[in-house]
Amino acid sequence: MLSKYIIPIIVIIIVIYGFIKKVDIYETFLEGSVDGLKTVVNIIPIILAMIFAVNIFVESGVLNLIGGKFKDIVPMIVLRPISGNATLVYMSKIFQKYGVDSYIGNLASVIQGATDTTIYVLALYFGSVGIKKTRYALIGGLFADICGIIAAFVVVNWFF
């Protein structure tokens, strides 16, 4: 119940604070909106390139070549650093095929929660502010994802 009032309360607090500090609230809002639109224009090519790359990768059929016991979980592991939505689709397919309380369903859930869309986040955030050299951000992020995947296997084997 309180949750639907939080944002209006925050807006009112910001407006009152602006009046107290004698800030032109409307002008500041417009400046922020213009900056936001510039950021959106800057990141649209990055987002389109990422969507294009993910679609090519998924539609190529490379993920279907993988066999074995974990053939349904491997696409999640491969796509998770690139696209959260693609991995949600694969997780949904796993749930439909094996059930949400199955070993593979639990593994998919833990992988989804223990990893991040590292490449997407780096492309989006670094691209939006013009950073070209990511230094160790990519290596560190992918290493954290690998640790999350290993931890997911350990935890699911331990508890389930």
MDAnalysis code that builds the backbone (N, CA, C; Angstrom):
import MDAnalysis as mda
import numpy as np

u = mda.Universe.empty(480, n_residues=160, atom_resindex=np.repeat(np.arange(160), 3), trajectory=True)
u.add_TopologyAttr("name", ["N", "CA", "C"] * 160)
u.add_TopologyAttr("resid", np.arange(1, 161))
u.add_TopologyAttr("resname", ["MET", "LEU", "SER", "LYS", "TYR", "ILE", "ILE", "PRO", "ILE", "ILE", "VAL", "ILE", "ILE", "ILE", "VAL", "ILE", "TYR", "GLY", "PHE", "ILE", "LYS", "LYS", "VAL", "ASP", "ILE", "TYR", "GLU", "THR", "PHE", "LEU", "GLU", "GLY", "SER", "VAL", "ASP", "GLY", "LEU", "LYS", "THR", "VAL", "VAL", "ASN", "ILE", "ILE", "PRO", "ILE", "ILE", "LEU", "ALA", "MET", "ILE", "PHE", "ALA", "VAL", "ASN", "ILE", "PHE", "VAL", "GLU", "SER", "GLY", "VAL", "LEU", "ASN", "LEU", "ILE", "GLY", "GLY", "LYS", "PHE", "LYS", "ASP", "ILE", "VAL", "PRO", "MET", "ILE", "VAL", "LEU", "ARG", "PRO", "ILE", "SER", "GLY", "ASN", "ALA", "THR", "LEU", "VAL", "TYR", "MET", "SER", "LYS", "ILE", "PHE", "GLN", "LYS", "TYR", "GLY", "VAL", "ASP", "SER", "TYR", "ILE", "GLY", "ASN", "LEU", "ALA", "SER", "VAL", "ILE", "GLN", "GLY", "ALA", "THR", "ASP", "THR", "THR", "ILE", "TYR", "VAL", "LEU", "ALA", "LEU", "TYR", "PHE", "GLY", "SER", "VAL", "GLY", "ILE", "LYS", "LYS", "THR", "ARG", "TYR", "ALA", "LEU", "ILE", "GLY", "GLY", "LEU", "PHE", "ALA", "ASP", "ILE", "CYS", "GLY", "ILE", "ILE", "ALA", "ALA", "PHE", "VAL", "VAL", "VAL", "ASN", "TRP", "PHE", "PHE"])
u.atoms.positions = np.array([
    [0.823, -1.195, 0.000],
    [0.000, 0.000, 0.000],
    [0.868, 1.260, 0.000],
    [1.861, 1.258, 0.846],
    [2.750, 2.414, 0.940],
    [3.570, 2.594, -0.340],
    [3.819, 1.497, -1.049],
    [4.696, 1.556, -2.215],
    [4.182, 2.491, -3.305],
    [2.878, 2.639, -3.466],
    [2.381, 3.524, -4.517],
    [2.506, 5.005, -4.151],
    [2.847, 5.293, -2.912],
    [3.008, 6.681, -2.484],
    [4.477, 7.110, -2.404],
    [5.401, 6.173, -2.518],
    [6.827, 6.475, -2.342],
    [7.324, 7.497, -3.370],
    [7.077, 7.248, -4.652],
    [7.584, 8.157, -5.695],
    [6.967, 9.547, -5.571],
    [5.649, 9.689, -5.403],
    [5.119, 11.045, -5.204],
    [5.711, 11.739, -3.976],
    [5.949, 10.993, -2.915],
    [6.548, 11.579, -1.712],
    [7.959, 12.062, -2.008],
    [8.729, 11.265, -2.744],
    [10.095, 11.666, -3.101],
    [10.070, 12.923, -3.962],
    [9.155, 12.983, -4.938],
    [9.047, 14.174, -5.794],
    [8.699, 15.400, -4.959],
    [7.778, 15.270, -4.038],
    [7.398, 16.396, -3.175],
    [8.579, 16.848, -2.328],
    [9.328, 15.908, -1.782],
    [10.504, 16.248, -0.974],
    [11.530, 17.000, -1.819],
    [11.750, 16.544, -3.066],
    [12.709, 17.213, -3.956],
    [12.242, 18.629, -4.266],
    [10.961, 18.806, -4.537],
    [10.425, 20.141, -4.841],
    [10.570, 21.056, -3.625],
    [10.231, 20.562, -2.463],
    [10.360, 21.377, -1.235],
    [11.821, 21.735, -0.991],
    [12.717, 20.766, -1.173],
    [14.139, 21.018, -0.994],
    [14.625, 22.074, -1.992],
    [14.145, 21.991, -3.244],
    [14.507, 22.980, -4.252],
    [14.041, 24.371, -3.887],
    [12.814, 24.481, -3.345],
    [12.312, 25.791, -2.905],
    [13.155, 26.345, -1.764],
    [13.519, 25.468, -0.834],
    [14.327, 25.909, 0.305],
    [15.695, 26.407, -0.163],
    [16.298, 25.706, -1.115],
    [17.615, 26.086, -1.627],
    [17.547, 27.147, -2.725],
    [16.334, 27.581, -3.060],
    [16.099, 28.614, -4.082],
    [16.666, 28.200, -5.450],
    [16.339, 26.979, -5.857],
    [16.754, 26.436, -7.147],
    [15.569, 26.522, -8.095],
    [15.839, 26.924, -9.332],
    [14.783, 26.941, -10.345],
    [14.502, 25.495, -10.738],
    [13.525, 24.895, -10.111],
    [13.248, 23.468, -10.246],
    [12.891, 23.094, -11.685],
    [12.038, 23.873, -12.308],
    [11.593, 23.558, -13.660],
    [12.754, 23.608, -14.656],
    [13.571, 24.647, -14.560],
    [14.723, 24.791, -15.464],
    [15.725, 23.656, -15.245],
    [15.961, 23.300, -14.000],
    [16.864, 22.202, -13.689],
    [16.325, 20.885, -14.229],
    [15.015, 20.691, -14.106],
    [14.369, 19.493, -14.644],
    [14.557, 19.415, -16.155],
    [14.359, 20.539, -16.848],
    [14.522, 20.557, -18.304],
    [15.961, 20.264, -18.716],
    [16.923, 20.828, -18.002],
    [18.323, 20.553, -18.303],
    [18.634, 19.071, -18.129],
    [18.106, 18.479, -17.067],
    [18.306, 17.048, -16.833],
    [17.655, 16.210, -17.915],
    [16.488, 16.635, -18.379],
    [15.798, 15.909, -19.450],
    [16.597, 15.953, -20.746],
    [17.155, 17.103, -21.066],
    [17.969, 17.233, -22.276],
    [19.202, 16.343, -22.175],
    [19.859, 16.340, -21.015],
    [21.021, 15.466, -20.818],
    [20.621, 13.996, -20.951],
    [19.466, 13.639, -20.416],
    [18.979, 12.264, -20.524],
    [18.723, 11.864, -21.961],
    [18.133, 12.765, -22.739],
    [17.884, 12.469, -24.148],
    [19.187, 12.319, -24.930],
    [20.187, 13.141, -24.589],
    [21.497, 13.002, -25.247],
    [22.102, 11.629, -24.949],
    [21.968, 11.185, -23.713],
    [22.484, 9.871, -23.336],
    [21.762, 8.773, -24.100],
    [20.439, 8.892, -24.220],
    [19.660, 7.894, -24.966],
    [20.115, 7.841, -26.413],
    [20.305, 8.995, -27.035],
    [20.756, 9.035, -28.429],
    [22.140, 8.394, -28.561],
    [22.998, 8.593, -27.567],
    [24.340, 8.013, -27.616],
    [24.338, 6.498, -27.450],
    [23.405, 5.953, -26.661],
    [23.445, 4.517, -26.395],
    [22.576, 3.698, -27.342],
    [21.712, 4.312, -28.127],
    [20.866, 3.549, -29.054],
    [21.708, 2.699, -30.011],
    [22.762, 3.226, -30.643],
    [23.567, 2.357, -31.521],
    [24.194, 1.178, -30.779],
    [24.595, 1.393, -29.544],
    [25.202, 0.331, -28.751],
    [24.170, -0.758, -28.475],
    [22.972, -0.354, -28.076],
    [21.914, -1.323, -27.793],
    [21.527, -2.087, -29.057],
    [21.395, -1.387, -30.164],
    [21.051, -2.052, -31.424],
    [22.126, -3.062, -31.839],
    [23.385, -2.688, -31.677],
    [24.472, -3.604, -32.016],
    [24.428, -4.845, -31.127],
    [24.162, -4.669, -29.841],
    [24.077, -5.808, -28.929],
    [22.904, -6.714, -29.293],
    [21.756, -6.151, -29.580],
    [20.585, -6.948, -29.964],
    [20.868, -7.709, -31.249],
    [21.473, -7.038, -32.208],
    [21.825, -7.660, -33.481],
    [22.780, -8.838, -33.262],
    [23.811, -8.634, -32.453],
    [24.793, -9.687, -32.194],
    [24.161, -10.877, -31.481],
    [23.330, -10.627, -30.493],
    [22.670, -11.721, -29.765],
    [21.755, -12.502, -30.696],
    [20.985, -11.808, -31.519],
    [20.079, -12.495, -32.444],
    [20.843, -13.353, -33.447],
    [21.941, -12.851, -33.964],
    [22.751, -13.639, -34.898],
    [23.288, -14.883, -34.189],
    [23.776, -14.705, -32.978],
    [24.347, -15.824, -32.221],
    [23.295, -16.888, -31.922],
    [22.129, -16.471, -31.464],
    [21.064, -17.413, -31.122],
    [20.526, -18.110, -32.367],
    [20.287, -17.354, -33.423],
    [19.701, -17.916, -34.639],
    [20.688, -18.750, -35.453],
    [21.983, -18.622, -35.173],
    [22.979, -19.384, -35.932],
    [22.903, -20.880, -35.655],
    [22.348, -21.255, -34.520],
    [22.233, -22.667, -34.175],
    [23.445, -23.232, -33.478],
    [24.433, -22.411, -33.185],
    [25.648, -22.876, -32.521],
    [25.319, -23.481, -31.154],
    [24.387, -22.882, -30.448],
    [24.049, -23.381, -29.117],
    [23.389, -24.748, -29.169],
    [22.746, -25.084, -30.274],
    [22.091, -26.378, -30.404],
    [23.076, -27.515, -30.640],
    [24.312, -27.198, -30.995],
    [25.325, -28.216, -31.227],
    [25.824, -28.840, -29.930],
    [25.588, -28.147, -28.831],
    [26.083, -28.602, -27.538],
    [25.159, -29.703, -27.033],
    [25.738, -30.797, -26.637],
    [24.942, -31.918, -26.145],
    [25.294, -32.240, -24.711],
    [24.893, -33.418, -24.303],
    [25.226, -33.875, -22.965],
    [24.165, -33.553, -21.943],
    [24.506, -33.825, -20.696],
    [23.573, -33.685, -19.581],
    [23.095, -32.252, -19.389],
    [23.974, -31.299, -19.626],
    [23.646, -29.901, -19.357],
    [23.391, -29.119, -20.638],
    [22.902, -29.789, -21.670],
    [22.705, -29.111, -22.957],
    [21.703, -27.958, -22.859],
    [20.773, -28.028, -21.889],
    [19.787, -26.957, -21.750],
    [20.308, -25.781, -20.935],
    [21.315, -26.011, -20.115],
    [21.826, -24.940, -19.254],
    [22.981, -24.187, -19.922],
    [23.679, -24.827, -20.857],
    [24.828, -24.198, -21.513],
    [24.441, -22.914, -22.257],
    [23.305, -22.883, -22.985],
    [22.946, -21.613, -23.629],
    [22.774, -20.466, -22.631],
    [22.248, -20.781, -21.448],
    [22.138, -19.732, -20.416],
    [23.506, -19.232, -19.998],
    [24.425, -20.165, -19.806],
    [25.772, -19.794, -19.364],
    [26.468, -18.945, -20.423],
    [26.295, -19.313, -21.689],
    [26.954, -18.586, -22.777],
    [26.325, -17.213, -22.992],
    [25.002, -17.143, -22.933],
    [24.312, -15.886, -23.249],
    [24.178, -14.931, -22.071],
    [24.323, -15.409, -20.849],
    [24.087, -14.553, -19.678],
    [24.929, -13.279, -19.681],
    [26.212, -13.314, -20.012],
    [26.975, -12.063, -20.019],
    [26.528, -11.079, -21.092],
    [25.796, -11.569, -22.093],
    [25.410, -10.713, -23.210],
    [23.993, -10.178, -23.065],
    [23.059, -11.042, -22.681],
    [21.659, -10.651, -22.701],
    [20.869, -11.311, -21.577],
    [20.299, -10.503, -20.726],
    [19.451, -11.010, -19.658],
    [18.133, -11.562, -20.187],
    [17.570, -10.911, -21.189],
    [16.296, -11.368, -21.743],
    [16.430, -12.709, -22.444],
    [17.521, -12.916, -23.161],
    [17.727, -14.198, -23.833],
    [17.835, -15.326, -22.808],
    [18.524, -15.082, -21.709],
    [18.648, -16.127, -20.701],
    [17.327, -16.366, -19.985],
    [16.508, -15.336, -19.857],
    [15.175, -15.548, -19.273],
    [14.329, -16.450, -20.159],
    [14.477, -16.316, -21.469],
    [13.750, -17.183, -22.400],
    [14.204, -18.624, -22.220],
    [15.515, -18.847, -22.159],
    [16.026, -20.204, -21.964],
    [15.613, -20.754, -20.606],
    [15.629, -19.916, -19.574],
    [15.210, -20.369, -18.258],
    [13.736, -20.758, -18.267],
    [12.915, -19.993, -18.961],
    [11.497, -20.317, -19.081],
    [11.301, -21.662, -19.778],
    [12.089, -21.918, -20.826],
    [12.014, -23.206, -21.522],
    [12.421, -24.353, -20.598],
    [13.440, -24.117, -19.780],
    [13.865, -25.132, -18.809],
    [12.751, -25.411, -17.812],
    [12.101, -24.359, -17.327],
    [10.994, -24.531, -16.388],
    [9.857, -25.334, -17.008],
    [9.538, -25.033, -18.259],
    [8.457, -25.746, -18.936],
    [8.814, -27.210, -19.166],
    [10.063, -27.468, -19.478],
    [10.482, -28.840, -19.808],
    [10.708, -29.693, -18.560],
    [11.374, -29.128, -17.539],
    [11.769, -29.911, -16.373],
    [11.016, -29.554, -15.094],
    [10.402, -28.380, -15.060],
    [9.733, -27.916, -13.845],
    [10.630, -26.982, -13.053],
    [10.006, -26.144, -12.251],
    [10.777, -25.147, -11.509],
    [11.520, -25.737, -10.324],
    [11.059, -26.860, -9.802],
    [11.704, -27.469, -8.634],
    [12.671, -28.585, -9.001],
    [12.930, -28.761, -10.282],
    [13.879, -29.785, -10.712],
    [15.304, -29.306, -10.455],
    [16.242, -30.235, -10.552],
    [17.648, -29.879, -10.385],
    [18.046, -28.810, -11.397],
    [17.717, -29.050, -12.662],
    [18.114, -28.112, -13.727],
    [17.367, -26.788, -13.591],
    [16.122, -26.824, -13.111],
    [15.367, -25.589, -12.873],
    [15.986, -24.753, -11.769],
    [16.392, -25.422, -10.693],
    [17.067, -24.713, -9.607],
    [18.415, -24.168, -10.058],
    [19.133, -24.965, -10.851],
    [20.428, -24.522, -11.359],
    [20.271, -23.288, -12.249],
    [19.268, -23.307, -13.125],
    [19.011, -22.151, -13.990],
    [18.681, -20.913, -13.161],
    [17.884, -21.090, -12.120],
    [17.505, -19.957, -11.265],
    [18.706, -19.368, -10.549],
    [19.561, -20.228, -10.022],
    [20.729, -19.736, -9.283],
    [21.726, -19.075, -10.234],
    [21.900, -19.643, -11.424],
    [22.791, -19.009, -12.408],
    [22.258, -17.637, -12.784],
    [20.952, -17.535, -12.973],
    [20.336, -16.247, -13.323],
    [20.583, -15.207, -12.229],
    [20.535, -15.640, -10.984],
    [20.734, -14.706, -9.878],
    [22.187, -14.451, -9.516],
    [23.073, -15.405, -9.840],
    [24.472, -15.287, -9.413],
    [25.377, -14.653, -10.458],
    [24.837, -14.371, -11.639],
    [25.650, -13.786, -12.702],
    [25.000, -12.489, -13.186],
    [25.714, -11.789, -14.044],
    [25.198, -10.522, -14.544],
    [25.413, -10.437, -16.052],
    [24.778, -9.468, -16.652],
    [24.929, -9.224, -18.090],
    [26.141, -8.325, -18.307],
    [27.305, -8.869, -18.023],
    [28.554, -8.113, -17.968],
    [28.860, -7.364, -19.261],
    [28.833, -8.057, -20.380],
    [29.195, -7.418, -21.651],
    [28.185, -6.339, -22.005],
    [26.912, -6.625, -21.768],
    [25.867, -5.639, -22.038],
    [26.055, -4.399, -21.168],
    [26.293, -4.619, -19.894],
    [26.460, -3.490, -18.966],
    [27.678, -2.658, -19.344],
    [28.786, -3.310, -19.657],
    [29.989, -2.565, -20.033],
    [29.775, -1.785, -21.324],
    [29.153, -2.431, -22.309],
    [28.907, -1.738, -23.580],
    [27.985, -0.546, -23.373],
    [26.959, -0.736, -22.585],
    [25.983, 0.323, -22.374],
    [26.564, 1.471, -21.543],
    [27.100, 1.154, -20.385],
    [27.568, 2.206, -19.483],
    [28.835, 2.878, -19.983],
    [29.805, 2.096, -20.406],
    [31.039, 2.700, -20.891],
    [30.795, 3.431, -22.194],
    [29.939, 2.870, -23.051],
    [29.621, 3.531, -24.318],
    [28.873, 4.831, -24.127],
    [28.010, 4.882, -23.112],
    [27.209, 6.093, -22.912],
    [28.047, 7.273, -22.429],
    [29.170, 6.994, -21.781],
    [30.023, 8.088, -21.320],
    [31.310, 8.208, -22.130],
    [31.423, 7.387, -23.185],
    [32.539, 7.529, -24.115],
    [33.836, 6.871, -23.696],
    [33.793, 5.915, -22.779],
    [35.016, 5.226, -22.369],
    [35.347, 4.171, -23.414],
    [36.541, 4.227, -23.957],
    [36.971, 3.281, -24.994],
    [37.793, 2.139, -24.409],
    [38.636, 2.433, -23.435],
    [39.489, 1.419, -22.830],
    [38.869, 0.959, -21.511],
    [38.444, -0.290, -21.499],
    [37.756, -0.807, -20.314],
    [38.717, -1.350, -19.264],
    [39.989, -1.412, -19.586],
    [41.019, -1.957, -18.707],
    [40.641, -3.350, -18.242],
    [40.482, -3.532, -16.955],
    [40.212, -4.861, -16.409],
    [38.735, -5.086, -16.105],
    [37.879, -4.165, -16.511],
    [36.461, -4.298, -16.188],
    [35.855, -5.543, -16.833],
    [36.164, -5.796, -18.082],
    [35.622, -6.968, -18.769],
    [36.154, -8.259, -18.160],
    [37.446, -8.328, -17.955],
    [38.050, -9.530, -17.370],
    [37.506, -9.770, -15.964],
    [37.439, -8.715, -15.174],
    [36.915, -8.837, -13.814],
    [35.453, -9.248, -13.799],
    [34.659, -8.657, -14.676],
    [33.242, -8.997, -14.735],
    [33.008, -10.425, -15.183],
    [33.714, -10.856, -16.221],
    [33.561, -12.234, -16.692],
    [34.091, -13.237, -15.669],
    [35.152, -12.869, -14.964],
    [35.647, -13.735, -13.891],
    [34.599, -13.869, -12.784],
    [33.954, -12.773, -12.442],
    [32.884, -12.821, -11.439],
    [31.728, -13.693, -11.928],
    [31.408, -13.616, -13.213],
    [30.359, -14.476, -13.775],
    [30.750, -15.950, -13.684],
    [31.997, -16.265, -14.013],
    [32.468, -17.649, -13.923],
    [32.396, -18.140, -12.479],
    [32.792, -17.290, -11.551],
    [32.695, -17.651, -10.129],
    [31.236, -17.888, -9.729],
    [30.331, -17.053, -10.239],
    [28.909, -17.230, -9.959],
    [28.372, -18.529, -10.525],
    [28.812, -18.904, -11.707],
    [28.369, -20.157, -12.331],
    [28.895, -21.353, -11.541],
    [30.162, -21.313, -11.163],
    [30.738, -22.402, -10.363],
    [30.017, -22.500, -9.025],
    [29.789, -21.351, -8.399],
    [29.071, -21.335, -7.125],
    [27.653, -21.880, -7.285],
    [27.011, -21.580, -8.416],
    [25.656, -22.085, -8.659],
    [25.659, -23.612, -8.699],
    [26.621, -24.209, -9.408],
    [26.706, -25.675, -9.457],
    [26.960, -26.254, -8.067],
    [27.866, -25.635, -7.313],
    [28.187, -26.130, -5.973],
    [26.964, -26.025, -5.055],
    [26.336, -24.874, -5.039],
    [25.201, -24.653, -4.147],
    [24.022, -25.561, -4.505],
    [23.717, -25.666, -5.789],
    [22.586, -26.512, -6.194],
    [22.876, -27.974, -5.902],
    [24.115, -28.425, -6.125],
    [24.461, -29.799, -5.772],
    [24.401, -30.035, -4.271],
    [24.759, -29.019, -3.525],
    [24.781, -29.140, -2.070],
    [23.365, -29.193, -1.495],
    [22.499, -28.279, -1.962],
    [21.170, -28.190, -1.389],
    [20.123, -29.061, -2.090],
    [20.320, -29.358, -3.349],
    [19.283, -30.081, -4.090],
    [19.852, -31.385, -4.553],
])
